C-alpha cells in the first residue's frame, strides 16, 4: 500500500486537504471545504493514474451551498507517437 502525505491549507473560512502518494509523487485527492452551518460547500476530487499519466479525475460537490452543481467525471487519453528523433 502506498504511503500518503497529507497537506492541509486553511485560509479564513476555506480549508483544503491534499493527499499525495509519496511512492509515485502523484496527487491522489483534494478535499476543499468552505463555509459553515447553512452555507456549507464541499468539493472532493479524486485522481487515477496509469504509468504516471493522469487517467481519470472525479469531482463531487456536496453541501447546501453546492446548489445545482453536478458531479463530473473526466477521462484522459494520450496518443503515442513513435517518431525517431534525429539530430539536425
Order of alpha helices (4+ residues) and beta strands (2+ residues): beta-beta-beta-beta-beta-beta
